[in-house]
Amino acid sequence: MLTAAAFWAAAIRIATPLIFGTLGELICERAGVLNLGIEGIFTAGAMSGWMTVYFGGDLWLGVLVAALVGAGFGLLHAILTVPLGLSQHVTGLGITLLATSASYFTYRIAFPNVSSPPRIEPFQPISIPGLSDIPFIGPALFQQTPLTYFAVLLVVMVAYVMARTPLGLAIRASGENPAAVDAQGLSVYGLRIGAVMAGSALMAIGGAFLTLSAFNAFFFEMIAGRGWICIALVVFASWMPGKALLGALLFGAFDALQVRLQQTVGGAIPYQIFLMLPYLLSILALVMMSRRAAYPNALMIPFIKGQRS
C-alpha cells in the first residue's frame, strides 16, 4: 500500500491545499500576526473561485478571484490587528465566522433551489513529458493538476524570498524585532499588512484548489478543518517553508492511508475511527516537534510606533 505510486499521488493531492494554507499562515506569522481567519478564508476562496468559473470565467481567473477575495479578508484582519492593535485571536475567529457565513449566504442567494451542487469542468492532471515516465516518482509527482505544481513552486519561492531577499529579511524582522525595523525607516504596519494580505491570498487559493481541482463543485463544510491543520503545521514546520511542505505531505499520507484502511477493513471498525486517524497522528507529530519550535518573538504582540519596548 505505502509503496504504491497511486497512494503517494493521492497523498500529494490531499496535501496541496494544506501547502497553500500553511505557506500563507507562515508568512502572516513570520510578520508577527496570527491569522485565525484561515478556515473562513479557505471557504471564501473555494466558493468565489468556483462561482467565477461556473458563471463563465476561466479556471485561472477563478484562482485569481479567489486570491483577491482572500487578500480582501486579509486586509480587514490586518487593519483591525496591526494599526488598531485589536486581539488577533478574537479578530481571526471573527474573520472565520464572517467569511464562512458570507460564502454560504452568497451561495444560497445564487442557488436558492438546487438540491445538489452544480458542477464545473475542473483542472485536469498534466503529465510532464519524460518526468512522468520515471518509475514510481513519475506517476506520483508528475501527473498532477497545475495547482499542485504551482504549490510546490511556491514553497521554493517563499523559502528563497524569506531567506535571501531584503523583503524577506524585513518581514522576518517585523515578526522578531519590529522596533529595529522602524528604526531603519521601514514601515512595520506596511510590512505586516502586506504579509497578511499575501498570506491570506495563498490561503484562499488553497480553498479554490478544492473546488477547481480536487472536486468540481462547492458544498457546505467542505473545508473540514483544513485551516486549523495548517496552523498546527506551521508550528510543526518551525516556521520554515521546506518543513511546511514535509508536514503537509505527512498529513496527506495519513489521510490517504485512512481512506485505504476503510476500504480494506470494511465495516468491521466504525469509519469515524479512520477519519480521526490523520488528525491524531498529526497531533502526535506536532507534540513531538513543537517542543523545539522557536516562534517569532513579536508574534501576536501589537506594535505601537514610537513606544519603547
Secondary structure, DSSP 4 states (H G I P E B T S, - for coil): -TT-HHHHHHHHHHHHHHHHHHHHHHHHHHTT---TTHHHHHHHHHHHHHHHHHTT--HHHHHHHHHHHHHHHHHHHHHHHTTS---HHHHHHHHHHHHHHHHHHHHHHH-TT-SS---------EEPTTGGGSTTHHHHHSEE-HHHHHHHHHHHHHHHHHHHSHHHHHHHHHHH-HHHHHHTT--HHHHHHHHHHHHHHHHHHHHHHIIIII-SS--TT-STTHHHHHHHHHHHTTT-HHHHHHHHHHHHHHHHHHHHHHHHHGGGS-HHHHHHHHHHHHHHHHHHHHTT----TTTT----TT---
